[in-house]
Amino acid sequence: MRAINFLGKNNWLFAVLTFIINIIFYKALPQTVAIQWHFDGSISNTVSKMTFVFILPLIQLLFYGYVRLKTKSIGETLYTYLYAIFVNLLMLIVDVIILIINLKSVLKG
């Protein structure tokens, strides 16, 4: 319960962790990072690696601010903490999956 309260109040830590992971793998990423694929596996959308490093942490920080503003009037509850943790953890997992797929393609080619 203490961990949920800590992560709920300090949800910005997910954005920092995502940013650190992206910085660690920055040099290994290709110049254009695939972020969206068609069902047949072909790439449908790419961004520069500099944009990729910053975009998900920025979205996570915006989400953190949104949750803080939204819960300011009603008070923070266990539900809001769990919701914020779930969404930011999901974004962290998506970021890592995109990293793995792009690093895998660099190693193949």
HELIX and SHEET records of a PDB file:
HELIX    1   1 ARG A    2  LYS A    9  1                                   8    
HELIX    2   2 TRP A   12  ILE A   24  1                                  13    
HELIX    3   3 LYS A   49  LYS A   72  1                                  24    
HELIX    4   4 LEU A   78  LYS A  108  1                                  31    
SHEET    1   A 2 THR A  32  TRP A  37  0                                        
SHEET    2   A 2 ILE A  43  SER A  48 -1                                        
END                                                                             
